[in-house]
Amino acid sequence: MVARARRLPHRFRRRRTGPVGDALTLMGLPLLAVLALPAAFAGGGTRRWFGGRAESQRAEAQTAKDDAAAAFYELDTAQRDLRISIETIAAVDSSPAARRAVTDFEALGRRIDEVSHQYISAVDAHDLDRDDLEASAASRARTELTAAKTELGRVKQELDRFAEGLGPLLGKAETQLARLAPAVERARQALLAASNALDAARGAGLAADDLATRLATLGPELTRLNQGAGQHGVPQTLDRAARVTREAEAVRAEAERLPERAAEIGHRLVSLRTRAQALTTRTEQVEPVLSELRRRFTAACWQDLQHVPEQATESVRQAERKLAEAQTARDEQRWPDATALLSTVRALLNSTDEAVSAAGDRLRQLNAVQKDPQQEIERTRFAIRDAQRLAMAGRNTPDPRHARPLDEAVARLERAIATLEGRHPDYWHFLTETEAVRETAAHVVAQIREERGAGH
């Protein structure tokens, strides 16, 4: 490699004698600068100088040597800088493009070794300081050193083109590396915040054992983060840091909310217990309502409500048992269990409330239609007429898809009205039929509007 090739042969590194040589050595000037000094500053050297063609060729050879040395060091510097970029990419990116870049750089390295060897061989082959250097030897040295410089420059151009092509890969790698330290620090801070929040919850008398367990599982992850990306890889470390941050923040949020959650569960227990007691009282009032329904209306109007009292009573009892279990879970600080049990109680009380309300609502509806069925009839006819007007808007004849269900709705309403005739009319059947007719009309209206909206 170039780093090895930069060591010049021993004769190029020997200490100059004489006052100027000593001064240059003390000043620490680079070797090439020393070699580039004019021969007139050789101080007390013993070289015999010959004029004419030989000295001219020597000077040209020395210039070629200096130019080749500059090209050599320029290539070496570029290679070392590019190696840093390649190592950055390899540490972060495992994609096929990144692996190909590493392989291509290794191939360039072999090419650099070849031209570096050519340069070193040219330098070793010619001692331009010899007193008896012939013009032909100096000319040959100039030719070989110039060729070496040309090859060094050509490979440098290849290296530059290769470096330019690494731009996207290097940018991506540097972006990930720039994210690495902040991501790891965020994970550490999130773990610290979660631990502090957990301590505060425990200080308030809350066990929070499940949160403590979740936080403990993140300990090994923190150890891996501290071991660094060099051991575990940059992408893996970034993913781990993000996961630790996310989970630690969740633990912190739950720990901070724990006192509020405990109070909320306590309030819900009291509220649902009060509601259960109220439903017990309301359930006792269902039987008198059913008695009136039985006395005044046909069996079809109330027989589906027959079992409401006993069902409501059993549902309230079941809710009270679940409330007792929820209270136990609250006392034992099993918050998820307490929350789930309270949700079950709420569902039971909701369904019971609806069943108990249904009996009273049924009696009110039947009373209203018995007193004035015409109001229900007109309400339903209005819904049908409104749908018919919309179906005819902008048309000479309605679309059969709209006209057919509306015509059927009109006939259904007439049949429902006919059931009111007789000594013991089925008012509940009449009410369910009119409700179904209105639903049909509403469906046709929605269908027409949807179709016309799509047409626009």
Secondary structure, DSSP 8 states (H G I E B T S, - for coil): -HHHHTS--GGGG----SHHHHHHHHHT--HHHHHHS-GGG-TT-------SHHHHHHHHHHHHHHHHHHHHHHHHHHHHHHHHHHHHHHHH--SHHHHHHHHHHHHHHHHHHHHHHHHHHHHHH--TT-TT--HHHHHHHHHHHHHHHHHHHHHHHHHHHHHHHTHHHHHHHHHHHHHHHHHHHHHHHHHHHHHHHHHHHHHTT---HHHHHHHHTTHHHHHHHHH-HHHH-HHHHHHHHHHHHHHHHHHHHHHHHHHHHHHHHHHHHHHHHHHHHHHHHHHHTHHHHHHHHHHHS-GGGTGGGTTHHHHHHHHHHHHHHHHHHHHHHHHTT-HHHHHHHHHHHHHHHHHHHHHHHHHHHHHHHHHHHHH-HHHHHHHHHHHHHHHHHHHHTT-SS--HHHHHHHHHHHHHHHHHHHTT-SSS--HHHHHHHHHHHHHHHHHHHHHHHHHHHHH-
